[in-house]
Amino acid sequence: MTAARTLALGTLVATALLAPGAAGAQAGGRRCELQYAPADVAAPPTTVLERQPSGKYNAFQGGGRGVRYNCAGQNVTMRADSAAYYGDLSTLYLIGGVRYRDETAELDADRLTYYQTVEWAVAQGNVFARLQNGSTMRGPNGEYFRPIPGTRPLERLLATNRPTLTLAESDSAGRPRPPVTVVADRVTAEGGSMVYAGGRVVITRPDIIARGDSAVVDESQEFARLMRTPQIEGRGRRPFRLDGVVIDLFSRERQLERVLSSGAAHVVSEDVDLRADTLDLRIIGNELTRAYAWGASRARATSPGRDIVADSLDVRLPGGRLREVYAIGDARIETQPDTLRIRVAQRDWLEGDSVVAHFDSLGAPADSARTPPLRTLVADGGARSYQHLAPDSGVTTRPSIHYVRGQTITVSFEERRPRRIDVTAPDSAMTTGVYLDATVDTTASRPGAAQRGAPSRPATPPAAARPQATPAAPSPSTSTPPRGSTPVRRPPAAVTPLAPERP
């Protein structure tokens, strides 16, 4: 085929693209008028032309040094080993070593179908796409929609059959950061910043791994949302896991700062297990440093041997280690008694309008996975405390019991055991308590004690065993009796002291 014949072919193909009414359908848009433009006329492909009744041509090309098309007046090129163009359909098929290039995207594939009237390219087989912002996509299939002013303002890349989308990341100075990858059954990237993913979504960042059934990522706003059984796993030095119904992620300068989980939220770390309707987590240096919890179902923080329940919780974990827990609204904390010396089913507890727990995280080794020990517990507003006290030595199933009420109660711990209880109140009538000393011998039977097989009635406790008002004091009073003082007598054997019910 001569060079003149090759040029004539290009004119025929360009004419065949102008089907009746096609130009009007894309009026005002960036309509692509395909032109055949061989790179090397000395080795052109073999070409077969077929004229159709409509006056359009079908062109079949292959061999030589490949086929090249472009859009007249636009920076759009398409190359392949062979091609087939159907004039009546305004459709171009490219086969083998396909390379598509325009102002906003690059697309490589084994095969590509280009629908001229709607500016739509469908790629198949070993698809690799690169967007203008540097993000890339790999997968078996891909569809690319060119932007059309007035119709489709942004380019769109859609991929199926579980592609991998790699989002280019850079800091404020433009230096590249480790990339973020999105893997899902379906991925759509629009405008170089919006990403929509559906079906077994996995988002991998340097700081977290996020999973869910669907996700939205807005790179321009540094925001992401995961829906339908989402889960976040922190990848810092002290990792955490977060579940919920909807999880939102907020970043600044490509660093994760905040994670908000709504609906049946649950976060677990080495130091805390936290549940609530809503959890608001704060992240610094890839580590969980603070957690807010609230909701109609109440908030609960759990750790080995300890439970805290309240209307809302503020959990502070500087450096990833538990330091303080602020429980607000009908707060209650339960702790396990000294398990080395006490064998009882009941727990110690402290409650009030608010409870603040302070932990000795500074004294614990930085690399220790053990929950830091309690240092103090402070309950304020109608405070109540119930504590089991261990004997000086040995193991007991009947420890001494201390119960007290007041405006504010402070429980101090030493070596993970309660050592001091301080009670304060503006009015002496607001401070009451009882101490039942298990060391007093109460095994002597009383006259008329219940005999085997005969019904018995609980005896009335002596006055010494009933709650007594604690004398008012101008300063906080220590309600734990000193060793050697006269103990409060235990009730008779027929009466078993129980933990007071919550008022």
ROGU-418327 format. One record per residue (C-alpha): residue number from 1; x, y, z; residue in three letters. Coordinates in nm, 2 decimals, padded with zeros to 4 digits. Layout:
# residues N
PT	NUM	X	Y	Z	ala
...
***
This chain:
# residues 503
PT	1	00.00	00.00	00.00	met
PT	2	00.15	00.34	-00.10	thr
PT	3	00.18	00.64	00.13	ala
PT	4	-00.08	00.82	-00.08	ala
PT	5	-00.32	00.53	-00.03	arg
PT	6	-00.25	00.53	00.35	thr
PT	7	-00.33	00.90	00.38	leu
PT	8	-00.65	00.84	00.18	ala
PT	9	-00.75	00.57	00.42	leu
PT	10	-00.72	00.82	00.71	gly
PT	11	-00.95	01.06	00.54	thr
PT	12	-01.21	00.78	00.47	leu
PT	13	-01.20	00.67	00.84	val
PT	14	-01.24	01.03	00.96	ala
PT	15	-01.54	01.08	00.73	thr
PT	16	-01.70	00.75	00.84	ala
PT	17	-01.71	00.87	01.20	leu
PT	18	-01.95	01.15	01.13	leu
PT	19	-02.28	00.95	01.14	ala
PT	20	-02.60	01.15	01.09	pro
PT	21	-02.70	01.33	01.42	gly
PT	22	-02.38	01.23	01.60	ala
PT	23	-02.24	01.58	01.62	ala
PT	24	-02.56	01.72	01.75	gly
PT	25	-02.57	01.46	02.03	ala
PT	26	-02.24	01.59	02.16	gln
PT	27	-02.29	01.96	02.08	ala
PT	28	-02.05	02.18	02.28	gly
PT	29	-01.85	01.87	02.40	gly
PT	30	-01.50	01.76	02.33	arg
PT	31	-01.60	01.52	02.06	arg
PT	32	-01.33	01.29	01.93	cys
PT	33	-01.30	01.28	01.55	glu
PT	34	-01.08	00.97	01.51	leu
PT	35	-00.80	00.99	01.25	gln
PT	36	-00.58	00.70	01.14	tyr
PT	37	-00.22	00.82	01.18	ala
PT	38	00.04	00.55	01.12	pro
PT	39	00.37	00.61	01.29	ala
PT	40	00.57	00.46	01.01	asp
PT	41	00.43	00.47	00.66	val
PT	42	00.72	00.26	00.54	ala
PT	43	00.57	-00.04	00.72	ala
PT	44	00.20	00.02	00.74	pro
PT	45	-00.05	-00.24	00.85	pro
PT	46	-00.25	-00.44	00.61	thr
PT	47	-00.59	-00.27	00.57	thr
PT	48	-00.93	-00.38	00.44	val
PT	49	-01.21	-00.13	00.38	leu
PT	50	-01.57	-00.22	00.35	glu
PT	51	-01.82	00.05	00.24	arg
PT	52	-02.16	00.02	00.41	gln
PT	53	-02.51	00.12	00.27	pro
PT	54	-02.50	00.42	00.50	ser
PT	55	-02.19	00.55	00.33	gly
PT	56	-01.97	00.47	00.63	lys
PT	57	-01.67	00.24	00.62	tyr
PT	58	-01.56	-00.05	00.82	asn
PT	59	-01.18	-00.07	00.85	ala
PT	60	-00.98	-00.38	00.95	phe
PT	61	-00.60	-00.33	01.01	gln
PT	62	-00.32	-00.55	01.13	gly
PT	63	00.05	-00.64	01.07	gly
PT	64	00.32	-00.39	01.00	gly
PT	65	00.44	-00.19	01.29	arg
PT	66	00.10	-00.15	01.45	gly
PT	67	-00.19	00.09	01.43	val
PT	68	-00.23	00.44	01.57	arg
PT	69	-00.53	00.66	01.59	tyr
PT	70	-00.58	01.00	01.74	asn
PT	71	-00.85	01.26	01.80	cys
PT	72	-00.83	01.56	01.56	ala
PT	73	-00.72	01.87	01.74	gly
PT	74	-00.69	01.69	02.08	gln
PT	75	-00.40	01.53	02.27	asn
PT	76	-00.55	01.18	02.25	val
PT	77	-00.37	00.88	02.10	thr
PT	78	-00.45	00.51	02.08	met
PT	79	-00.20	00.25	01.96	arg
PT	80	-00.23	-00.13	01.92	ala
PT	81	-00.10	-00.42	01.71	asp
PT	82	-00.43	-00.44	01.51	ser
PT	83	-00.76	-00.26	01.50	ala
PT	84	-01.12	-00.28	01.36	ala
PT	85	-01.33	00.02	01.31	tyr
PT	86	-01.71	00.01	01.25	tyr
PT	87	-01.84	00.33	01.10	gly
PT	88	-02.21	00.27	01.16	asp
PT	89	-02.14	00.20	01.53	leu
PT	90	-01.87	00.47	01.57	ser
PT	91	-01.68	00.20	01.76	thr
PT	92	-01.30	00.12	01.75	leu
PT	93	-01.16	-00.21	01.86	tyr
PT	94	-00.79	-00.23	01.95	leu
PT	95	-00.62	-00.57	02.00	ile
PT	96	-00.27	-00.65	02.13	gly
PT	97	-00.04	-00.42	02.32	gly
PT	98	-00.30	-00.14	02.36	val
PT	99	-00.18	00.20	02.48	arg
PT	100	-00.44	00.48	02.53	tyr
PT	101	-00.33	00.83	02.63	arg
PT	102	-00.51	01.16	02.69	asp
PT	103	-00.49	01.47	02.91	glu
PT	104	-00.61	01.30	03.22	thr
PT	105	-00.53	00.93	03.20	ala
PT	106	-00.31	00.65	03.06	glu
PT	107	-00.45	00.31	02.99	leu
PT	108	-00.26	-00.01	02.89	asp
PT	109	-00.44	-00.34	02.82	ala
PT	110	-00.45	-00.65	02.60	asp
PT	111	-00.77	-00.53	02.43	arg
PT	112	-00.97	-00.20	02.43	leu
PT	113	-01.30	-00.10	02.28	thr
PT	114	-01.35	00.27	02.23	tyr
PT	115	-01.71	00.40	02.19	tyr
PT	116	-01.66	00.74	02.02	gln
PT	117	-02.01	00.89	02.07	thr
PT	118	-02.00	00.86	02.45	val
PT	119	-01.61	00.89	02.50	glu
PT	120	-01.60	00.55	02.67	trp
PT	121	-01.31	00.31	02.66	ala
PT	122	-01.35	-00.05	02.79	val
PT	123	-01.02	-00.23	02.85	ala
PT	124	-00.97	-00.60	02.91	gln
PT	125	-00.68	-00.82	03.01	gly
PT	126	-00.38	-00.70	03.22	asn
PT	127	-00.52	-00.36	03.26	val
PT	128	-00.30	-00.08	03.40	phe
PT	129	-00.43	00.27	03.44	ala
PT	130	-00.26	00.59	03.56	arg
PT	131	-00.46	00.90	03.65	leu
PT	132	-00.34	01.26	03.63	gln
PT	133	-00.27	01.28	04.01	asn
PT	134	-00.04	00.98	03.99	gly
PT	135	-00.28	00.72	04.13	ser
PT	136	-00.27	00.38	03.95	thr
PT	137	-00.51	00.08	03.90	met
PT	138	-00.43	-00.28	03.81	arg
PT	139	-00.69	-00.55	03.74	gly
PT	140	-00.84	-00.78	03.47	pro
PT	141	-01.10	-00.52	03.36	asn
PT	142	-01.13	-00.14	03.34	gly
PT	143	-01.36	00.12	03.20	glu
PT	144	-01.26	00.48	03.14	tyr
PT	145	-01.49	00.77	03.07	phe
PT	146	-01.34	01.08	02.93	arg
PT	147	-01.46	01.42	03.07	pro
PT	148	-01.71	01.60	02.84	ile
PT	149	-01.78	01.97	02.93	pro
PT	150	-02.14	02.02	03.01	gly
PT	151	-02.21	01.65	03.03	thr
PT	152	-01.94	01.47	03.23	arg
PT	153	-01.72	01.73	03.40	pro
PT	154	-01.48	01.48	03.56	leu
PT	155	-01.30	01.17	03.43	glu
PT	156	-01.40	00.84	03.57	arg
PT	157	-01.22	00.51	03.60	leu
PT	158	-01.43	00.20	03.69	leu
PT	159	-01.27	-00.14	03.75	ala
PT	160	-01.43	-00.48	03.84	thr
PT	161	-01.32	-00.83	03.93	asn
PT	162	-01.12	-00.72	04.24	arg
PT	163	-00.88	-00.46	04.11	pro
PT	164	-00.61	-00.28	04.32	thr
PT	165	-00.62	00.10	04.33	leu
PT	166	-00.30	00.27	04.46	thr
PT	167	-00.35	00.62	04.57	leu
PT	168	-00.05	00.85	04.54	ala
PT	169	00.03	01.03	04.86	glu
PT	170	00.25	01.33	04.93	ser
PT	171	00.32	01.56	05.23	asp
PT	172	00.26	01.94	05.24	ser
PT	173	00.60	01.99	05.07	ala
PT	174	00.51	01.76	04.78	gly
PT	175	00.74	01.48	04.90	arg
PT	176	00.60	01.13	04.83	pro
PT	177	00.46	00.93	05.12	arg
PT	178	00.40	00.55	05.14	pro
PT	179	00.09	00.49	04.92	pro
PT	180	-00.26	00.39	05.02	val
PT	181	-00.41	00.08	04.84	thr
PT	182	-00.78	00.00	04.79	val
PT	183	-00.88	-00.35	04.70	val
PT	184	-01.24	-00.44	04.64	ala
PT	185	-01.47	-00.63	04.41	asp
PT	186	-01.56	-00.30	04.24	arg
PT	187	-01.37	00.03	04.24	val
PT	188	-01.46	00.37	04.09	thr
PT	189	-01.22	00.67	04.09	ala
PT	190	-01.36	01.00	03.98	glu
PT	191	-01.19	01.33	03.93	gly
PT	192	-00.86	01.21	04.07	gly
PT	193	-00.98	01.25	04.43	ser
PT	194	-01.30	01.06	04.49	met
PT	195	-01.30	00.68	04.53	val
PT	196	-01.60	00.45	04.57	tyr
PT	197	-01.54	00.08	04.65	ala
PT	198	-01.78	-00.20	04.70	gly
PT	199	-01.76	-00.57	04.80	gly
PT	200	-01.50	-00.70	05.05	arg
PT	201	-01.32	-00.37	05.07	val
PT	202	-00.97	-00.36	05.21	val
PT	203	-00.79	-00.02	05.25	ile
PT	204	-00.43	-00.05	05.36	thr
PT	205	-00.25	00.26	05.49	arg
PT	206	00.09	00.28	05.68	pro
PT	207	-00.11	00.35	06.00	asp
PT	208	-00.42	00.12	05.97	ile
PT	209	-00.59	-00.16	05.78	ile
PT	210	-00.96	-00.08	05.71	ala
PT	211	-01.22	-00.34	05.60	arg
PT	212	-01.59	-00.32	05.51	gly
PT	213	-01.85	-00.41	05.25	asp
PT	214	-01.84	-00.06	05.10	ser
PT	215	-01.63	00.26	05.13	ala
PT	216	-01.59	00.62	05.01	val
PT	217	-01.26	00.80	05.00	val
PT	218	-01.23	01.18	04.94	asp
PT	219	-00.86	01.25	04.90	glu
PT	220	-00.91	01.62	04.87	ser
PT	221	-01.08	01.64	05.21	gln
PT	222	-00.87	01.36	05.36	glu
PT	223	-01.19	01.18	05.46	phe
PT	224	-01.30	00.82	05.43	ala
PT	225	-01.61	00.63	05.53	arg
PT	226	-01.66	00.25	05.57	leu
PT	227	-02.01	00.09	05.59	met
PT	228	-02.16	-00.25	05.65	arg
PT	229	-01.96	-00.45	05.91	thr
PT	230	-01.66	-00.22	05.89	pro
PT	231	-01.34	-00.28	06.10	gln
PT	232	-01.03	-00.08	06.16	ile
PT	233	-00.70	-00.23	06.28	glu
PT	234	-00.43	00.01	06.40	gly
PT	235	-00.07	-00.07	06.30	arg
PT	236	00.12	00.14	06.56	gly
PT	237	00.35	00.02	06.84	arg
PT	238	00.04	-00.06	07.05	arg
PT	239	-00.23	-00.18	06.80	pro
PT	240	-00.60	-00.16	06.84	phe
PT	241	-00.91	-00.29	06.66	arg
PT	242	-01.24	-00.10	06.61	leu
PT	243	-01.58	-00.23	06.49	asp
PT	244	-01.91	-00.06	06.42	gly
PT	245	-02.19	00.00	06.18	val
PT	246	-02.04	00.31	06.01	val
PT	247	-01.68	00.42	06.06	ile
PT	248	-01.55	00.76	05.95	asp
PT	249	-01.17	00.84	05.92	leu
PT	250	-01.03	01.19	05.93	phe
PT	251	-00.67	01.28	05.84	ser
PT	252	-00.45	01.59	05.82	arg
PT	253	-00.15	01.61	05.59	glu
PT	254	-00.21	01.23	05.52	arg
PT	255	-00.18	01.14	05.89	gln
PT	256	-00.48	00.98	06.06	leu
PT	257	-00.60	01.19	06.34	glu
PT	258	-00.96	01.08	06.42	arg
PT	259	-01.18	00.78	06.38	val
PT	260	-01.56	00.80	06.45	leu
PT	261	-01.75	00.47	06.49	ser
PT	262	-02.14	00.49	06.50	ser
PT	263	-02.37	00.21	06.60	gly
PT	264	-02.26	-00.08	06.82	ala
PT	265	-01.91	00.05	06.84	ala
PT	266	-01.64	-00.16	07.00	his
PT	267	-01.27	-00.09	07.03	val
PT	268	-01.01	-00.32	07.18	val
PT	269	-00.65	-00.24	07.27	ser
PT	270	-00.39	-00.38	07.50	glu
PT	271	-00.51	-00.16	07.78	asp
PT	272	-00.89	-00.12	07.73	val
PT	273	-01.20	-00.28	07.59	asp
PT	274	-01.46	-00.01	07.52	leu
PT	275	-01.82	-00.04	07.39	arg
PT	276	-02.08	00.22	07.32	ala
PT	277	-02.33	00.34	07.06	asp
PT	278	-02.07	00.59	06.94	thr
PT	279	-01.69	00.59	06.98	leu
PT	280	-01.48	00.89	06.89	asp
PT	281	-01.11	00.79	06.88	leu
PT	282	-00.81	01.03	06.86	arg
PT	283	-00.48	00.91	06.70	ile
PT	284	-00.13	01.06	06.74	ile
PT	285	00.17	00.90	06.59	gly
PT	286	-00.03	00.59	06.48	asn
PT	287	-00.13	00.52	06.84	glu
PT	288	-00.47	00.55	07.01	leu
PT	289	-00.43	00.83	07.26	thr
PT	290	-00.79	00.92	07.36	arg
PT	291	-01.14	00.77	07.33	ala
PT	292	-01.48	00.93	07.39	tyr
PT	293	-01.78	00.69	07.43	ala
PT	294	-02.15	00.77	07.47	trp
PT	295	-02.50	00.67	07.36	gly
PT	296	-02.84	00.56	07.48	ala
PT	297	-02.72	00.21	07.56	ser
PT	298	-02.45	00.35	07.79	arg
PT	299	-02.08	00.32	07.76	ala
PT	300	-01.87	00.04	07.91	arg
PT	301	-01.50	00.01	07.96	ala
PT	302	-01.37	-00.34	08.04	thr
PT	303	-01.02	-00.46	08.14	ser
PT	304	-00.90	-00.77	08.33	pro
PT	305	-01.07	-00.76	08.67	gly
PT	306	-01.24	-00.42	08.61	arg
PT	307	-01.56	-00.28	08.46	asp
PT	308	-01.67	00.09	08.43	ile
PT	309	-02.02	00.18	08.32	val
PT	310	-02.16	00.53	08.27	ala
PT	311	-02.37	00.75	08.04	asp
PT	312	-02.04	00.87	07.88	ser
PT	313	-01.67	00.79	07.91	leu
PT	314	-01.35	00.98	07.84	asp
PT	315	-01.06	00.74	07.82	val
PT	316	-00.71	00.89	07.81	arg
PT	317	-00.42	00.69	07.68	leu
PT	318	-00.11	00.91	07.63	pro
PT	319	00.16	00.72	07.45	gly
PT	320	-00.09	00.44	07.40	gly
PT	321	-00.10	00.35	07.78	arg
PT	322	-00.41	00.38	07.99	leu
PT	323	-00.38	00.68	08.22	arg
PT	324	-00.73	00.81	08.32	glu
PT	325	-01.09	00.72	08.27	val
PT	326	-01.36	00.99	08.33	tyr
PT	327	-01.71	00.83	08.38	ala
PT	328	-01.99	01.08	08.37	ile
PT	329	-02.36	01.02	08.45	gly
PT	330	-02.47	00.74	08.69	asp
PT	331	-02.12	00.60	08.69	ala
PT	332	-02.02	00.27	08.84	arg
PT	333	-01.69	00.09	08.86	ile
PT	334	-01.65	-00.28	08.97	glu
PT	335	-01.31	-00.43	09.05	thr
PT	336	-01.20	-00.78	09.14	gln
PT	337	-01.10	-00.81	09.51	pro
PT	338	-00.75	-00.92	09.60	asp
PT	339	-00.76	-01.26	09.43	thr
PT	340	-00.45	-01.38	09.61	leu
PT	341	-00.61	-01.37	09.95	arg
PT	342	-00.99	-01.34	09.89	ile
PT	343	-01.22	-01.60	09.74	arg
PT	344	-01.56	-01.45	09.69	val
PT	345	-01.80	-01.42	09.39	ala
PT	346	-01.89	-01.06	09.46	gln
PT	347	-01.68	-00.77	09.33	arg
PT	348	-01.58	-00.45	09.50	asp
PT	349	-01.77	-00.15	09.36	trp
PT	350	-01.78	00.23	09.37	leu
PT	351	-02.05	00.45	09.22	glu
PT	352	-02.16	00.81	09.20	gly
PT	353	-02.28	01.08	08.96	asp
PT	354	-01.92	01.07	08.82	ser
PT	355	-01.62	00.84	08.88	val
PT	356	-01.26	00.91	08.78	val
PT	357	-01.01	00.63	08.77	ala
PT	358	-00.64	00.71	08.77	his
PT	359	-00.39	00.45	08.66	phe
PT	360	-00.02	00.42	08.72	asp
PT	361	00.09	00.40	08.36	ser
PT	362	00.41	00.59	08.42	leu
PT	363	00.54	00.32	08.66	gly
PT	364	00.46	00.03	08.42	ala
PT	365	00.72	-00.07	08.16	pro
PT	366	00.66	00.10	07.82	ala
PT	367	00.66	-00.23	07.64	asp
PT	368	00.44	-00.42	07.89	ser
PT	369	00.11	-00.56	07.76	ala
PT	370	-00.02	-00.57	08.12	arg
PT	371	-00.29	-00.32	08.20	thr
PT	372	-00.15	-00.05	08.43	pro
PT	373	-00.26	-00.08	08.80	pro
PT	374	-00.51	00.15	08.96	leu
PT	375	-00.37	00.43	09.16	arg
PT	376	-00.69	00.61	09.29	thr
PT	377	-01.07	00.60	09.23	leu
PT	378	-01.27	00.92	09.30	val
PT	379	-01.65	00.91	09.30	ala
PT	380	-01.84	01.24	09.34	asp
PT	381	-02.21	01.31	09.39	gly
PT	382	-02.41	01.06	09.60	gly
PT	383	-02.10	00.84	09.62	ala
PT	384	-02.12	00.48	09.75	arg
PT	385	-01.85	00.23	09.81	ser
PT	386	-01.84	-00.14	09.89	tyr
PT	387	-01.50	-00.31	09.95	gln
PT	388	-01.38	-00.65	10.06	his
PT	389	-01.08	-00.63	10.30	leu
PT	390	-00.83	-00.92	10.31	ala
PT	391	-00.69	-01.06	10.64	pro
PT	392	-00.33	-00.99	10.75	asp
PT	393	-00.23	-01.33	10.63	ser
PT	394	-00.38	-01.64	10.46	gly
PT	395	-00.67	-01.69	10.23	val
PT	396	-01.03	-01.64	10.32	thr
PT	397	-01.38	-01.69	10.18	thr
PT	398	-01.53	-01.45	10.44	arg
PT	399	-01.33	-01.13	10.42	pro
PT	400	-01.41	-00.82	10.61	ser
PT	401	-01.66	-00.58	10.44	ile
PT	402	-01.65	-00.20	10.44	his
PT	403	-01.95	00.00	10.31	tyr
PT	404	-01.97	00.38	10.31	val
PT	405	-02.18	00.66	10.17	arg
PT	406	-02.09	01.03	10.12	gly
PT	407	-02.06	01.32	09.88	gln
PT	408	-01.71	01.22	09.76	thr
PT	409	-01.53	00.90	09.81	ile
PT	410	-01.16	00.85	09.73	thr
PT	411	-01.02	00.49	09.72	val
PT	412	-00.64	00.47	09.72	ser
PT	413	-00.46	00.16	09.59	phe
PT	414	-00.12	00.01	09.66	glu
PT	415	00.02	-00.30	09.48	glu
PT	416	-00.32	-00.34	09.31	arg
PT	417	-00.50	-00.35	09.65	arg
PT	418	-00.73	-00.09	09.82	pro
PT	419	-00.53	00.07	10.11	arg
PT	420	-00.73	00.37	10.21	arg
PT	421	-01.08	00.51	10.17	ile
PT	422	-01.15	00.88	10.23	asp
PT	423	-01.50	01.01	10.26	val
PT	424	-01.60	01.38	10.26	thr
PT	425	-01.94	01.55	10.27	ala
PT	426	-02.06	01.91	10.36	pro
PT	427	-02.31	01.76	10.61	asp
PT	428	-02.24	01.49	10.86	ser
PT	429	-02.58	01.33	10.79	ala
PT	430	-02.46	01.26	10.44	met
PT	431	-02.18	01.04	10.56	thr
PT	432	-02.27	00.69	10.69	thr
PT	433	-02.10	00.36	10.68	gly
PT	434	-02.05	00.01	10.83	val
PT	435	-01.75	-00.21	10.88	tyr
PT	436	-01.80	-00.58	10.94	leu
PT	437	-01.48	-00.74	11.08	asp
PT	438	-01.45	-01.11	10.98	ala
PT	439	-01.18	-01.17	11.24	thr
PT	440	-01.44	-01.16	11.53	val
PT	441	-01.54	-01.51	11.65	asp
PT	442	-01.92	-01.54	11.60	thr
PT	443	-01.94	-01.92	11.59	thr
PT	444	-02.11	-01.95	11.94	ala
PT	445	-02.47	-02.08	11.90	ser
PT	446	-02.76	-01.89	12.06	arg
PT	447	-03.03	-02.04	12.27	pro
PT	448	-03.32	-02.16	12.05	gly
PT	449	-03.10	-02.19	11.74	ala
PT	450	-03.27	-02.36	11.45	ala
PT	451	-03.27	-02.73	11.46	gln
PT	452	-03.23	-02.97	11.16	arg
PT	453	-03.56	-03.00	10.97	gly
PT	454	-03.72	-02.71	11.16	ala
PT	455	-03.79	-02.37	10.99	pro
PT	456	-03.58	-02.08	11.11	ser
PT	457	-03.62	-01.71	11.10	arg
PT	458	-03.34	-01.47	11.06	pro
PT	459	-03.25	-01.31	11.38	ala
PT	460	-03.24	-00.93	11.41	thr
PT	461	-02.88	-00.80	11.40	pro
PT	462	-02.75	-00.64	11.71	pro
PT	463	-02.73	-00.27	11.71	ala
PT	464	-02.35	-00.28	11.67	ala
PT	465	-02.39	-00.45	11.33	ala
PT	466	-02.63	-00.19	11.19	arg
PT	467	-02.50	00.11	10.98	pro
PT	468	-02.38	00.39	11.21	gln
PT	469	-02.35	00.75	11.13	ala
PT	470	-01.99	00.86	11.09	thr
PT	471	-01.92	01.17	11.30	pro
PT	472	-01.88	01.49	11.10	ala
PT	473	-01.53	01.61	11.04	ala
PT	474	-01.41	01.94	10.91	pro
PT	475	-01.16	01.76	10.69	ser
PT	476	-01.17	01.43	10.49	pro
PT	477	-01.21	01.13	10.72	ser
PT	478	-01.05	00.79	10.69	thr
PT	479	-01.33	00.54	10.72	ser
PT	480	-01.11	00.23	10.71	thr
PT	481	-01.06	00.14	11.08	pro
PT	482	-00.70	00.12	11.20	pro
PT	483	-00.55	-00.21	11.31	arg
PT	484	-00.59	-00.27	11.68	gly
PT	485	-00.91	-00.07	11.72	ser
PT	486	-01.23	-00.22	11.86	thr
PT	487	-01.40	-00.39	11.57	pro
PT	488	-01.77	-00.37	11.49	val
PT	489	-01.92	-00.70	11.60	arg
PT	490	-02.04	-00.95	11.33	arg
PT	491	-02.41	-01.04	11.33	pro
PT	492	-02.51	-01.38	11.48	pro
PT	493	-02.44	-01.69	11.27	ala
PT	494	-02.80	-01.71	11.15	ala
PT	495	-02.75	-01.38	10.97	val
PT	496	-02.52	-01.36	10.66	thr
PT	497	-02.41	-01.01	10.58	pro
PT	498	-02.48	-00.93	10.21	leu
PT	499	-02.37	-00.65	09.98	ala
PT	500	-02.62	-00.36	10.01	pro
PT	501	-02.85	-00.32	09.71	glu
PT	502	-02.81	-00.02	09.50	arg
PT	503	-03.04	00.26	09.61	pro
***
